[in-house]
Amino acid sequence: MAGVLDGVRVLDLSRVFAGPAATQVLGDLGAEVIKVEEPGRGDEARGFGVTAEVLERLGASPSFLALNRNKRSIALNLKSPAGLALAKRLAGSADVLVHNFRPGAMEKWGLGWEDLRAINPRLIHCGFSAYGEAGPLRDFGANDVALQAHSGLMHLTGEPDRPPVRVGTAGIDLHGSLGMVCAILAALLHRGKTGEGQKVTSSLLQSSAHLMSYFYTDWWLAQTEHQRMGTANHLSVPNQVFPAADGDVVIIAPSDDMWRRLAQAMDPATLDRPEYRTAMGRRTHRLALVEALTALTRALPCDEILRRLGDAKVNVARVHNVGQAADHPQLEAAGAVLHWDREGHAERGVAPPFTLTAAPAEVHRPPPAVGEHTAQILQELGLDESEIAQAGREGAFGEPGAVAA
């Protein structure tokens, strides 16, 4: 089945998480994604967090494999005139270019928006930076954790009497990747109406601000400065982790009606008290309510709590470890897992966070090796064997004389 983005060519100059996550979604939807990598090492995420033994067995880190399916890889040395010339030729044939170099780097190489629109006015040029292209922090380097700190997210994460901690996943990177996908799809729609490409920019800062939007608005409108509350939430009570006899559960009852159902399901004699019957009353008496509910949950196994509250239509979930969550049958049932074969081995990965019934995401290519498709891509671009060999002698694929894969 043709994907909804069939016929769209994406030139992916991004590395690590945010950019590759965005271009993978585009590839899942049918776009042709050409990943430009540094000869030899490739995307630095290929070696993230794994031993040499695991790297030899898998070929790349799970971090890389998670975000780079449905792509072909070309190895180009952008520091060489020959490699840069080939990158420009690829940009001339692309619909979308994605990069996450620091502000000014693409312009320095002659790959900026103004440079490339002169040869391809239909190009959508998408850049993802740390703090944006203007302002006092424009030239600062940063990653997901740095923006967790800068944005205030880290200030809100952790227990009230302990130092701040990072969110356990690269949430700002991955949230930003979906913002990029939205922007690219919007730019493609705009081009369909006008025939014009455009420059698209996003940043870790914008992604983190979007995650923090209601906290910022609370500050701007009411000067409210929220503090760390562990797993609790300032919006409603209960809304946090509670201990069970054999693990932990999250219980959330934001409305008065849901609280009433919770009280009846757990122990009305203990919980159905006048001071708990309104949202404001539950916030005012937070400590006493949490203590009373904790005494009840601590005596019951997780499955029993889930049965009681699930039947009562109260928001409840067991706190899983990563393996339990990844292997839970609900993940597959919800369409959140994609399957493919790589070198004779069945593999799976997380699907895009949505489902299109008429044009579902598909895996037609496993994550590539560094430069695996270099010669193939250049031949499709119109270069013959002698031209590719000459580019190699000029250092386009690494050291002068390196051969295209």
N, C-alpha and C positions, 0 to 999 in steps of 0.2 A: 504494500500500500504506500502511495506517495505521501510524504509528510507535508504538512501545511507550509513549510518553508522550502520545499523542493525547488531547486533552481536558484536559491540564494547562496552566494559564496561568501564565506566569512574568513578573513585573514586574522589569525589569532596570534598576536605578539605578546600576550600576557603570560604571567608565571604565577606559581604558588596557588592561591585559593580563589580570590574573588573573580578575577577575569576568567580563568579556566572553568569555574563553576557556571558562569554565564554562558560561555560558548558551548559548553556541554549541553545545556538546555536547548540552545539553538540547533545543535546537532541532533539531539533526540527528536526534535520537531522536523527534521528532514534537511536542514541546511548542510551544505558542504563546508566543513571546517578544516582549514589548513593551519596547522600549528607550527609557527616558526620558532625553532629552538637553537640555542647556542651549540655549535659542534662539540662533540665529546660529552660534556656534562649534561646538556639539555636543561630542561626546567629544573630548578634547584629542588623542587618538591619531590623529584624522583628518588632522592635519598633521605627524605625526612624520617627520622625516628625509627630506623630499622637496623638490625645487625647485618653484617656482610653475608651471613648464611641466608637470612630471609630475603635479602636483596637478590642474591643469586637464584634463589628458588622462584621468586615472584617476578623478577626482572625490573621491578620498580616498587616504591613504597605503596602501601595501601592508600596513603594520602593522595598520591598521584593517580593511582588506578581509579579512585573514587570519582575523580573529576575530569577525566580525559578520554572517555569512550567517544565513539562516533567522530573521530578526528584522524587526519593524516598528518604526519610529521615531516617537515623539511628542515634540514640543518643548514643555517646560513650564518656566516660571520659578518655581522653588521658593521664591524670595525674595518672591514676591507671595502674598497670601492666596488669590487666585483660583486660581493655579497649584497651591498647596499643597492646596487643597480638592479639585482634580481628581485629584491624586496619591493622596489618601486614598480617593477613590471607586474609583480603579483598584485600590488595595490591597484594598479590600473585595470585589472580584470575583476576586482572584488566588488561586492555590494556593501560589505561591512568590514571595518577594521577595528579591532579591539586591542588596547594596550594598557598597561599599568606602570609605565615608566614615570619617573619624577617629572614635574612640570619643566618644560624646556628641552628635555632629552630628544623627543621626536623632532622638534624644530632644528636642533643641532645637527641631526642626521639628514635633514631634508625630507623627513617623513611626516611633518606637521600637517594640519588641516589645510592651510593655505597652499603648501607645496603640492599636496596630492590632489586637491580639487582642480588644480590647473590641468592635470592629466586625466582626472576622472571626476567630473562634477556631480555624478550620481552617487559618489561614495558617502557612506555614513561612517564618520570618523569618531569612534567612541574611546574616550580616555578616562581611566579611573585612577585617581591619585589619593594621597593621604589626607591633605587638608584643603584641596582645591587649588585653583590656578591663580588666586590672588590672596592678599592678606598677609599678616605678619608671620604666619607659620607656613607659608607657601612652600618654602624650600626645606622644611623639616622632613626627615624620614620618619615613618611610623608603620606599625602593623596593627593587627586587630587588638592586641592587648593594650597598646599605647592609646588607642581610641576608646577602649573601655575605661581607661583612666581619665583621659581628657574630657570625655562626654559626661562624666558623673555616674555612668553605669556601674563602675567598680565601687564607687562610694556607697551605692545602694545594695551591694551584693555581699552577703556574709552575715555573721551574727552581730548583734548590737554591741557586745562587749569585746569584740575581737577585731583585728585589722581587716581592711577590705580584701576581697579575693576576686579573682577573675571568673567570669562565666566559663563553664567547662568546655564549650565548643567555640569555634571561630564564628560566633553569631553575627558580628558586624560585617565580616567578609561575606558570609553567605547571604545575609539579608541584602547587602549591597549588590550581590550578583543578580538577585531577582529584580532589583531596581534597574540595573543595566538592561536586563532582558526586556522589561516594560518599555524603557526608553528606546531601545533598538526597534522593537515592534512598532512603537508609535512613529518613529522616524521612517520606517518602511512604509507605513500607511500614508504619511505625509508625502513621501517621494512618489507613491502611486498616484496621488492627486496632482502633484505639481511637477514631477520629473526631477526634482532637486534633491541632492544629498544635503547633509548638514553635519555640523560638529555637535557631538553629544558629550557632556562631561558629567562625571559623578565622583564621589570620594567617600572614603571611610568616614569622614566627618559628617557628610550628609546622611549616610546610612545610619550612623549612631544617633544623630539628631532625630531621625524618623522613629527609631526605637524608643527614644526618650521623650517623644512629643508631648504626652500628657503630663509628664513631670515638669517639662519646661513651661508649658502653658499654666500649670498650677503655680509656678514661681512668678511668671509674668503677671498673672491676674491677681494672685492672692499672697505673693511673697512666701509661699509655703516651701520650707526646706525639709524634704523627707530624709529619713535616716534609715540605716540598715535594720531589718526586722527578721533576719534569718529567712525561713520559708514562709513567714506570714506576709500579709498584704494589707496595706493601709486602707484599701477600698471597702473591705467587708470582713466580717467575723462570723463563722470560722472560714479561714482561707489559708491553710498551711498543712504541714506534715504532722501526723499524729502517730505515736508508737502503737504497734499491735503486738500480740503475743509472739508472732513469728516473723516480724518485719516492720515495715512502715507503710502508711497510707496517706494520701492527700485527701482532705475533705473540704469542699467548698460549698457554702450555702449562702449566696449573696442576698436572696430575697426573703421576705418574711414568710411567704408560703413555703418555700423550700426548707427554711429553718423549722417550721412546724412539722413538716414531714420527717425531717431528720430526728427531731425530738421524739416523735411517736415511734420511729423505727428503732431507736437506740435505747431510750429509757425516759418516758414522759415524766415520771415522778422526779427525776433528777434535772431534766432539761427544760421542761415546759413551765418556766417561771416567768412572771410578769416582766421582770427587768430584761429578759432575753427576747421578748416578742417583737421588738422593732429593731431595725438596722442600727439606729443610733444607740439604742439601749445595749445592743450586743457590742458595739464599739466601746461604749463607756465602761462596760463590765468585762472587757476582753480577758483579763487575767483570770478572773473567777470562772468564766465560761470555758476557757481553754483547759483549765485545771480539771473541771468537772468532766468534760468530754474526754480528756486524756485518761482519766481513771476508768472510763468505760471501754475505750479502745484497747487499752493495755491488757485487758483481760480476755480479749477475743482474737482469734486468728484472722489474718488478712482476708481469707476467702469468705468468712462469715460476715465481716464488715462490708465487703463488696456486695455480698448477696443482699444483706438488709438494706443498704443504702441504694444499691442499684434498683432493687424492686420498688423503692420509695421515690425513685427518680430524683435522687440527690447526686450532685457531682462528686464522684469518688474515683480514685485510681490507686493502684498499688505502686510503690516506689520500686522500679525494676533496676537491676544492673544492666550494663550495655548488652550483654549476651541474651538476657531474658527479653529485653525490648526488641533486639534484632530478630530473634527467632519466634516472636509471638505470632500466632496465626493471623491476628487481626491486621498486621502490617501487609501481608500478602493479599488478604481479602480486600483491603482498601485500595489496591492497585499501586502500592508504594514501592514495589520491588520489580526490577527488570532483570531478565536472564539472558545470558549469551554464552558462547563457547570461545575459549581462547586457548589455542594450541592443544585442542583435544580435552580441555578441562572445563567443566561446567562452572560458570561464575555468575555472580549476581551483584547488583548495585542498587542504590536508592534512585527511584524514579523522580522526575520533576514533581513539584508539590501541587499538581493539578492533573485532571484527566480530560482529554478531548475525545469524545466518543466517535466523531467522524474521522479524526486524524490522530490516533493515539501515538504517544512517544514509542519509538522502536530503537533497538540496538542493531545496527548493521555493520559495526566495526568495533573491535576491542581496542583498548588504549594502545597507542603505537609505541614502538621503540624509537629512540632518538634518531631523527633523520631517515626513518624507515622508507619514506616515500619520496625522497628528494629527487631522484632521477625521474621518476614517474610524473611528478608534478611539473618539473621543468619541461619535460617532453610535451605535456599537455599545454604548456604555455607557448610552445612553438619552437623551443630550442632543439637543435639536432645534437648528435653525439659529440661532434667536434666542438660545438659551442659550449656544451656542458664541461667537456674536458678542459677547454681554455679557461673557463670560469674557475675550475679547480686549481689550475696552475697559478691563477691570480689570487688565490686564497679565499675564494667565496665559501668554501666548505670547511674552513679551519686553517691549518697551516698550508702555505703554498704547496700544491701538489696533491692535496687530499682529494679523494675520489667521492663523487656523489653516490649515496646508497641506492 
